[in-house]
């Protein structure tokens, strides 16, 4: 089939690679988000998908909005049979959805109908799920509600961050997407409606969602830290400034600390929660680089009775 691939971030690159390498399909063009400012100089940088497509000699389309008539006209000229999508980052209008004869097929990083929305991996970790996966489905105008072609499953490991899990799903899902394109082409796959039961939503994680509440149990604190790593980053307040929490582990045998209470040792930093303590392993103070939590604690000279989480950010 002739394909137009839509995607933007690094997590979409393995799927693009799989389609290029398949030998069965022609990736005629790539649709991605416009170049965005990055780094200290804030210079415009192409998306990872755009860079990969340019390396492969594939035409790159960067519409400001996918309803732009110039983009739609070019899409009609290419006349793709199908448009696979991975984390493109913009809503597709009906005018675009109507172009490919076999539709737009999205690779979504959850087992639909669970975790429809922008942040399925983060929400699955924060909810304490043990199993997740990826699904390919035919895009319709509803939110991730279209009929499903196929799925793969993936275990959520006890120490997984959302970055760890998303990396594994990106590679497992790339094979699923390539197989889905094959099945659509030869007619061996039929998309099946999603069940009405089991629908959960996964909206984008906000900065406020990522703030740790030390009154919640240690397992909840652990899930928030892992689910928000690397983005948007779990955080708390210390002396009126934001402190990013990069890695923490529950310590079930440490039950002597009140929520937010700090205990500093020579090589350890513990914080109380609503159940038992967690040990902070890596943190990042405002304007600083990541560092071992015990080193940070020694540097700021935590006074007796100081806590995390109290007050607002100045």
C-alpha positions in Angstrom: 0.0 0.0 0.0 1.0 3.6 -0.4 1.2 5.1 3.1 1.4 8.6 4.6 2.8 8.3 8.1 1.8 10.8 10.8 3.9 11.2 13.9 6.1 13.7 15.8 8.2 12.6 18.9 11.0 10.0 19.3 8.5 7.4 20.4 7.0 7.4 16.9 10.3 6.7 15.1 10.5 2.9 15.7 7.1 2.5 13.9 8.2 4.6 11.0 11.4 2.5 10.8 9.3 -0.7 10.8 7.2 0.5 7.9 10.2 1.7 5.9 11.9 -1.7 6.5 8.8 -3.8 5.8 9.3 -4.0 2.0 5.6 -4.4 1.5 4.5 -0.7 1.7 5.7 2.6 0.2 5.9 5.4 2.8 5.2 8.2 0.3 5.3 11.1 2.8 5.4 11.9 6.5 3.1 14.4 8.4 4.6 15.9 11.5 4.2 19.0 13.7 6.1 22.2 12.7 9.6 22.8 13.9 9.6 24.0 17.5 12.0 26.0 19.6 14.4 24.0 21.7 17.5 24.4 23.9 18.9 27.5 25.5 19.1 29.4 22.2 15.4 28.5 21.5 16.3 27.8 17.8 13.8 26.0 15.7 14.4 22.2 15.6 12.7 19.6 13.4 10.8 16.8 15.2 12.5 13.4 15.5 10.1 11.9 12.9 10.9 14.7 10.5 14.6 14.1 10.9 14.3 10.4 10.4 12.1 10.9 7.3 14.6 13.3 5.8 17.4 10.8 6.4 15.3 8.3 4.4 14.6 10.7 1.6 10.9 10.8 2.3 8.8 14.0 1.7 7.9 15.8 5.0 4.7 17.8 5.4 4.6 20.2 8.4 1.1 21.8 8.4 0.5 24.4 11.1 -2.9 22.7 11.3 -4.0 19.6 9.5 -7.1 21.4 8.2 -4.9 23.8 6.2 -6.1 23.6 2.6 -2.5 23.5 1.2 -1.8 20.4 3.3 -5.2 18.8 2.4 -4.5 19.4 -1.3 -1.1 17.8 -1.2 -2.5 14.8 0.7 -5.1 14.3 -2.0 -2.4 14.5 -4.7 -0.4 11.8 -2.9 -3.6 9.7 -2.7 -2.4 7.3 0.1 -4.2 4.0 0.6 -3.8 4.3 4.4 -2.3 6.7 6.9 -0.7 5.1 10.0 -0.5 7.4 13.0 1.7 7.4 16.1 1.6 10.3 18.5 1.1 13.0 15.8 -0.1 15.5 18.3 -3.0 17.2 16.5 -6.7 16.4 15.9 -7.4 15.3 12.3 -10.4 17.0 10.6 -13.0 15.0 8.7 -11.6 16.4 5.4 -8.3 14.7 6.2 -9.9 11.5 7.5 -11.8 11.1 4.2 -8.7 11.1 2.0 -7.2 7.6 2.3 -9.4 4.8 1.1 -8.5 2.6 4.0 -8.5 5.3 6.6 -6.1 6.5 9.3 -4.9 3.8 11.7 -3.6 4.9 15.0 -1.1 3.0 17.2 -2.2 3.8 20.8 -0.2 2.8 23.9 -2.9 1.1 25.9 -5.3 -1.8 25.7 -8.4 0.0 24.4 -10.9 0.9 25.7 -8.7 1.5 28.7 -6.9 4.8 28.9 -8.2 6.7 25.9 -6.4 10.1 25.6 -3.1 11.8 25.5 -1.3 10.1 28.4 -2.2 6.4 28.6 1.2 5.2 29.8 1.5 7.7 32.7 -2.1 7.0 33.8 -1.6 3.2 33.7 1.5 3.4 36.0 -0.2 5.9 38.3 -3.3 3.7 38.6 -1.2 0.7 39.6 -2.0 -1.4 36.6 0.1 -4.6 36.2 -0.5 -5.1 32.5 -0.8 -2.7 29.7 -0.1 -2.8 26.0 -0.7 -1.2 22.6 -3.6 -1.2 20.2 -4.1 -0.3 16.5 -7.5 1.1 15.7 -9.3 2.9 12.9 -9.5 6.6 13.7 -13.0 8.1 13.8 -14.1 11.5 15.1 -14.5 10.3 18.7 -11.6 10.2 21.2 -9.7 6.9 20.6 -13.1 5.2 20.2 -12.7 3.5 16.8 -12.7 -0.2 16.1 -9.6 -2.1 17.0 -7.4 -4.2 14.5 -5.0 -5.7 17.0 -3.2 -5.5 20.3 0.0 -6.5 22.1 0.4 -6.8 25.8 3.2 -5.6 28.1 3.9 -6.2 31.8 4.4 -3.1 33.9 7.5 -3.8 36.0 7.6 -2.6 39.7 10.3 0.0 38.9 9.1 1.2 35.5 8.9 4.9 34.8 6.6 6.1 32.1 9.8 6.6 30.0 10.9 3.0 30.5 7.5 1.6 29.6 6.9 3.9 26.7 10.2 2.9 25.1 9.3 -0.8 25.3 5.8 -0.2 23.9 7.2 1.9 21.1 9.2 -1.1 19.8 6.5 -3.7 20.5 3.9 -1.4 18.9 6.0 -0.8 15.8 5.7 -4.5 14.9 2.0 -4.4 15.6 1.5 -1.4 13.3 3.5 -3.0 10.5 1.5 -6.3 10.9 -1.7 -4.3 10.9 -0.8 -2.6 7.6 -0.1 -6.1 6.1 -3.4 -7.4 7.3 -5.4 -4.4 6.0 -3.7 -4.8 2.6 -4.3 -8.6 2.2 -7.8 -8.4 3.8 -6.9 -10.8 6.7 -7.7 -8.2 9.4 -11.1 -6.8 10.4 -11.5 -4.0 12.9 -13.8 -4.9 15.8 -15.8 -2.4 17.8 -14.5 -1.6 21.2 -16.5 -3.0 24.2 -18.8 -0.5 25.9 -17.5 -1.5 29.3 -14.0 -0.7 30.7 -13.6 2.7 29.2 -11.2 4.9 31.2 -9.7 8.3 30.2 -6.1 9.4 30.2 -6.0 13.2 29.8 -2.7 15.0 29.6 -0.9 15.1 33.0 -0.7 18.6 34.3 2.0 20.1 36.5 -0.5 20.1 39.4 -1.3 16.4 38.8 2.5 15.7 39.3 2.7 17.4 42.7 3.2 14.7 45.4 0.8 14.6 48.3 2.8 13.2 51.2 -0.4 12.3 53.1 -1.2 9.6 50.5 0.3 6.1 51.0 3.8 5.3 49.9 2.7 3.2 47.0 0.8 6.1 45.6 3.8 8.4 46.0 5.9 5.8 44.2 3.4 5.6 41.3 3.2 9.3 40.9 7.0 9.7 40.8 7.4 6.8 38.3 4.4 7.8 36.2 5.5 11.4 35.9 9.1 10.6 35.0 10.5 11.9 32.7 7.6 14.3 32.0 6.2 16.4 33.4 8.3 15.4 36.4 6.9 14.7 39.9 7.7 17.5 42.4 7.2 18.9 45.9 7.9 22.1 47.8 10.9 22.7 50.0 11.6 26.2 51.5 9.1 27.7 49.1 10.8 26.3 45.9 10.0 23.4 43.7 12.0 20.3 44.2 11.8 17.7 41.4 11.6 14.1 42.5 13.3 11.8 40.0 13.5 8.5 41.9 12.1 7.2 45.1 11.5 3.7 46.6 9.0 2.6 49.3 10.6 1.5 52.6 7.9 -0.6 54.3 9.9 -1.1 57.6 10.2 2.6 58.2 7.0 3.7 59.9 8.2 6.4 62.3 7.9 9.5 60.1 4.8 11.7 59.7 3.7 12.8 56.2 6.4 15.0 54.6 8.8 14.6 57.6 12.4 14.2 56.6 15.0 11.9 58.1 18.6 12.5 56.9 21.3 9.8 57.2 24.9 9.7 56.0 23.9 8.0 52.7 20.0 8.1 52.8 17.1 10.5 52.8 13.7 9.3 53.9 10.4 11.1 53.7 7.2 10.1 55.6 3.9 9.4 53.8 0.4 8.4 54.8 1.6 4.9 55.3 5.3 4.1 55.6 8.3 6.1 54.4 9.9 6.4 50.9 13.6 6.8 50.3 14.4 9.6 47.9 17.3 8.5 45.6 17.5 11.3 43.0 16.2 14.9 43.1 16.7 18.1 41.2 16.5 21.5 42.9 15.2 24.5 41.0 17.9 25.7 38.6 20.2 22.9 39.4 21.2 19.6 37.8 19.9 16.2 39.1 21.8 14.8 42.0 21.7 12.1 44.6 19.1 13.0 47.2 21.5 12.4 50.2 24.0 14.8 48.7 21.3 17.4 48.1 20.1 17.0 51.8 23.7 17.6 53.1 24.1 20.6 50.8 21.0 22.4 52.0 21.6 21.5 55.6 18.1 20.3 56.5 17.1 21.6 60.0 15.3 19.4 62.6 11.5 19.5 61.9 11.8 20.6 58.3 9.3 18.9 55.9 8.6 18.5 52.3 5.3 19.7 50.7 4.2 22.5 53.0 3.2 25.8 51.5 3.1 27.2 48.0 5.8 27.8 45.5 7.1 31.4 45.7 
